[in-house]
Structure formats: C-alpha cells, structure tokens
Amino acid sequence: MDEELLSPMTTSSQAARDDDEEAQKLAQLLANFDKKRRNERRLKFQAIVSHGEKLAKTCQQQVSKVFEQAELEMEKRVEQHRQNEARVTSEIRNLEKKLLELIAARSDTIQSVAEAVSRQVTDIVTETRKHAEAVTQVAEEEGKAIRSALDQLWTAAAAVDPATAATAESGGKSTAAATGAAAAFGVEEEEEGEGGYGGMGEGGGEEDGEESRMQLEGEGGGIEEAAAAAAAAASV
C-alpha cells in the first residue's frame, strides 16, 4: 500500500524532472537558435558592409578615373585654345605689320607724287615767268622801235610842212598811245596767264605774247611805210 502511494508521487516527480529537462533543452535550443541567428545576422551585416565598402571603393576608383579623364580632356582643350589664340594673335600681328608696311609704302608713294607735282608746278611757273619777261622785253623793244619811227616821221613831216608835222605829230601821238596800250595789254595778259597757269596752261601766255608782238610789228610796219612816204614827198 505504501508502495502504491509512493508510486504516483515518484511518477509525478519524474515527470516534473522530465519537464524541467525538456524546458532546459528548449531554452538551450532557443539560446542556440538566437545565437545562430545573431551570428548569421552579424555575418550578413559584415558581408553587406564589406560589399558596400567594395562598391564604394570601386565607385571612388571609377569617379577618380572619370575626373582624371575629364581633367586630361580639359587640359587638352585649354592647350588647344591657347594654341589657337597664339596662332590668331600671330596672324593679327602679321596683318598689322603688313598693313603698316603698306601704309608706309603708300605714304612714300603719295609723298613722291606730291614732290613730283610740286616740281612740275615750279617748272611751269618758272617757264611762265620767263615767257612773261621775254614778252615784256619784246614789247619794250617794239615800243622803242615805234617811238623811233614816230620821231623820224615827225622830223620828215616838219621838213615838208609845219601843219602836216602838227597833224602827223597828233596822229603819231595817238598811234603811240594806242601802241603803248596794246603793248601794256599784251603784258597784262601774260601776267594773268602766269598767275592762272592752272586754267590757261603753259602755252596760253606764249600765244598772247606772240599775238601782241605780231600786232606791234604790224603797227610798226605801217608807221615805217608812212614815214617812207613822207620822206618821198619831201624830196619831191
């Protein structure tokens, strides 16, 4: 009977011990599972971190390469721009030099032409003055010849008839006045030709002087013929 009473108690204590052992095993399993999960998480996290570091390193390397390539390309472009700028500057300087040389050459040419024109103008003025002096000299000589012829005419007329001499003297004075006016007019025309050579030309004064000389010679010839006629009448 005692054994029967003790048997359920023993069974219950054995069951309790078994339950405790099961509980401990479960707790141990849970602890191991939790530890394993934490370990796996840690490993996964480490793997993720390592992979991230590798990605970051790779990205940094790629970015560094991109920056290096961009920097090299930029340096090439800058160098090319400098070369182009130097070439353009050199071309501009060469063009400026050629332009200055051309301007200097044109200036020398213009100055030479101006000097040549000035020399030609001086020569024309000198020749015109020479012609004017020659015309003046011819007019003076013709005037002297006319006055001499008039003196001879008056002398011959006075020998023939005093009244005729007075008439001849009056006519001779008129003729001398007209001749002097013609000579003076010829000289004035020559002087005007000298002052305005640009409009008349070099031959204008010479032609006027020739016309004046021919006019004076014609008048002088007529007076000489009159003097000869008067002398013939006196001899008769």
C-alpha positions as CSV (number, residue, x, y, z in Angstrom):
1,M,0.0,0.0,0.0
2,D,2.8,2.3,0.8
3,E,4.4,1.4,-2.5
4,E,1.2,2.2,-4.3
5,L,1.1,5.6,-2.5
6,L,4.7,6.4,-3.3
7,S,4.4,5.3,-6.9
8,P,2.2,8.2,-8.2
9,M,4.5,10.7,-6.3
10,T,7.5,9.2,-7.9
11,T,5.9,9.3,-11.2
12,S,4.9,12.9,-10.8
13,S,8.4,13.9,-9.7
14,Q,9.9,12.1,-12.6
15,A,7.5,13.9,-14.9
16,A,8.5,17.1,-13.3
17,R,12.1,16.4,-13.8
18,D,11.5,15.4,-17.3
19,D,9.6,18.6,-17.9
20,D,12.4,20.6,-16.4
21,E,14.9,18.9,-18.6
22,E,12.7,19.5,-21.6
23,A,12.4,23.1,-20.6
24,Q,16.1,23.4,-20.3
25,K,16.6,21.8,-23.6
26,L,14.1,24.1,-25.2
27,A,15.8,27.1,-23.5
28,Q,19.1,25.8,-24.7
29,L,17.8,25.3,-28.2
30,L,16.3,28.8,-28.2
31,A,19.5,30.3,-27.0
32,N,21.5,28.4,-29.6
33,F,18.9,29.4,-32.3
34,D,19.1,33.0,-31.2
35,K,22.9,32.9,-31.1
36,K,22.9,31.3,-34.5
37,R,20.5,34.0,-35.8
38,R,22.6,36.8,-34.3
39,N,25.7,35.2,-35.8
40,E,24.1,34.9,-39.2
41,R,22.9,38.5,-39.0
42,R,26.3,39.6,-38.0
43,L,27.8,37.7,-40.8
44,K,25.3,39.1,-43.2
45,F,25.8,42.6,-42.0
46,Q,29.5,42.2,-42.3
47,A,29.1,40.8,-45.8
48,I,26.8,43.8,-46.7
49,V,29.3,46.2,-45.1
50,S,32.2,44.6,-47.0
51,H,30.3,44.6,-50.2
52,G,29.3,48.2,-49.6
53,E,33.0,49.1,-48.9
54,K,34.0,47.3,-52.1
55,L,31.3,49.1,-54.1
56,A,32.3,52.4,-52.5
57,K,36.0,51.8,-53.3
58,T,35.1,50.7,-56.9
59,C,32.9,53.8,-57.3
60,Q,35.7,56.0,-55.9
61,Q,38.1,54.5,-58.4
62,Q,35.7,55.0,-61.3
63,V,35.0,58.5,-60.2
64,S,38.7,59.2,-59.9
65,K,39.3,57.8,-63.4
66,V,36.4,59.9,-64.7
67,F,37.8,63.0,-63.1
68,E,41.3,62.2,-64.4
69,Q,40.0,61.7,-67.9
70,A,37.9,64.9,-67.6
71,E,40.9,66.8,-66.3
72,L,43.1,65.5,-69.2
73,E,40.4,66.4,-71.7
74,M,40.1,69.8,-70.2
75,E,43.9,70.3,-70.3
76,K,43.9,69.3,-73.9
77,R,41.1,71.7,-74.7
78,V,42.8,74.5,-72.8
79,E,46.1,73.8,-74.6
80,Q,44.3,73.7,-78.0
81,H,42.6,77.0,-77.1
82,R,46.0,78.5,-76.2
83,Q,47.5,77.4,-79.4
84,N,44.6,78.8,-81.4
85,E,44.8,82.0,-79.5
86,A,48.5,82.2,-80.1
87,R,48.0,81.5,-83.8
88,V,45.3,84.1,-84.1
89,T,47.4,86.7,-82.3
90,S,50.4,85.9,-84.6
91,E,48.2,86.3,-87.6
92,I,46.8,89.6,-86.3
93,R,50.3,90.9,-85.7
94,N,51.4,89.8,-89.1
95,L,48.4,91.6,-90.7
96,E,49.1,94.7,-88.6
97,K,52.7,94.6,-89.7
98,K,51.8,94.2,-93.4
99,L,49.2,97.0,-93.1
100,L,51.7,99.3,-91.6
101,E,54.2,98.5,-94.3
102,L,51.5,99.1,-96.9
103,I,50.5,102.4,-95.4
104,A,54.2,103.4,-95.2
105,A,54.7,102.4,-98.9
106,R,51.6,104.3,-99.9
107,S,52.7,107.3,-97.9
108,D,56.1,107.3,-99.6
109,T,54.4,107.0,-103.0
110,I,52.0,109.8,-102.3
111,Q,54.8,111.9,-101.0
112,S,56.9,111.2,-104.1
113,V,54.0,112.0,-106.3
114,A,53.3,115.2,-104.4
115,E,57.0,116.2,-104.7
116,A,57.0,115.4,-108.4
117,V,53.8,117.5,-108.9
118,S,55.4,120.3,-106.9
119,R,58.5,120.2,-109.1
120,Q,56.4,120.3,-112.2
121,V,54.3,123.2,-110.9
122,T,57.5,125.1,-110.0
123,D,58.9,124.4,-113.5
124,I,55.7,125.6,-115.1
125,V,55.7,128.8,-113.0
126,T,59.4,129.4,-113.9
127,E,58.8,128.9,-117.6
128,T,55.7,131.1,-117.5
129,R,57.7,133.9,-115.8
130,K,60.5,133.5,-118.4
131,H,57.9,133.9,-121.2
132,A,56.4,136.9,-119.5
133,E,59.8,138.5,-119.2
134,A,60.5,137.7,-122.8
135,V,57.2,139.2,-123.9
136,T,57.8,142.3,-121.8
137,Q,61.3,142.7,-123.3
138,V,59.8,142.3,-126.8
139,A,57.1,144.8,-126.1
140,E,59.7,147.3,-124.8
141,E,61.9,146.8,-127.9
142,E,58.9,147.2,-130.2
143,G,57.8,150.3,-128.3
144,K,61.3,151.8,-128.7
145,A,61.2,151.0,-132.5
146,I,57.8,152.6,-132.8
147,R,58.9,155.7,-130.9
148,S,62.0,156.0,-133.1
149,A,59.9,155.6,-136.3
150,L,57.5,158.3,-135.0
151,D,60.4,160.6,-134.3
152,Q,61.6,160.1,-137.9
153,L,58.1,160.6,-139.2
154,W,57.7,163.9,-137.2
155,T,61.1,165.1,-138.4
156,A,60.3,164.3,-142.0
157,A,56.9,165.9,-141.7
158,A,58.3,169.1,-140.1
159,A,60.7,169.4,-143.0
160,V,57.9,169.2,-145.5
161,D,55.2,171.3,-143.8
162,P,54.7,172.5,-140.3
163,A,50.9,172.0,-140.5
164,T,51.5,168.5,-141.8
165,A,54.0,168.0,-139.0
166,A,51.4,169.1,-136.4
167,T,48.9,166.7,-137.9
168,A,51.4,163.9,-138.1
169,E,52.5,164.6,-134.5
170,S,48.9,164.5,-133.3
171,G,48.3,161.3,-135.3
172,G,51.7,159.9,-134.1
173,K,50.9,160.6,-130.5
174,S,47.5,158.8,-130.9
175,T,49.2,155.9,-132.6
176,A,51.9,155.8,-130.0
177,A,49.3,155.8,-127.3
178,A,47.4,153.0,-129.0
179,T,50.6,151.1,-129.4
180,G,51.6,151.6,-125.8
181,A,48.2,150.5,-124.7
182,A,48.4,147.4,-126.9
183,A,51.9,146.6,-125.5
184,A,50.7,147.1,-122.0
185,F,47.6,145.0,-122.7
186,G,49.8,142.2,-124.0
187,V,52.0,142.3,-120.9
188,E,49.0,142.3,-118.6
189,E,47.5,139.3,-120.4
190,E,50.9,137.5,-120.0
191,E,50.9,138.3,-116.3
192,E,47.4,137.0,-115.9
193,G,48.5,133.8,-117.7
194,E,51.3,133.4,-115.2
195,G,49.1,133.9,-112.2
196,G,46.4,131.5,-113.6
197,Y,48.5,128.9,-115.3
198,G,46.3,126.1,-113.9
199,G,43.4,127.2,-116.1
200,M,45.2,128.6,-119.2
201,G,48.1,126.2,-119.4
202,E,51.8,126.9,-120.3
203,G,51.1,127.8,-123.9
204,G,48.4,130.5,-123.1
205,G,50.9,133.3,-122.2
206,E,53.2,132.4,-125.1
207,E,50.3,132.7,-127.6
208,D,49.2,136.0,-126.2
209,G,52.7,137.3,-126.3
210,E,53.1,136.2,-129.9
211,E,49.8,137.9,-130.9
212,S,50.9,141.1,-129.2
213,R,54.3,141.0,-130.9
214,M,52.6,140.5,-134.3
215,Q,50.2,143.3,-133.7
216,L,53.1,145.6,-132.7
217,E,55.1,144.6,-135.7
218,G,52.1,145.3,-138.0
219,E,51.7,148.7,-136.5
220,G,55.4,149.5,-136.6
221,G,55.5,148.4,-140.3
222,G,52.6,150.7,-141.1
223,I,54.3,153.6,-139.4
224,E,57.5,152.9,-141.2
225,E,55.7,152.9,-144.5
226,A,54.1,156.2,-143.6
227,A,57.5,157.7,-142.8
228,A,58.9,156.5,-146.1
229,A,56.0,158.1,-148.0
230,A,56.5,161.3,-146.1
231,A,60.2,161.3,-146.9
232,A,59.5,160.7,-150.6
233,A,57.0,163.6,-150.6
234,A,59.6,165.9,-149.0
235,S,62.2,165.0,-151.6
236,V,59.7,165.8,-154.4
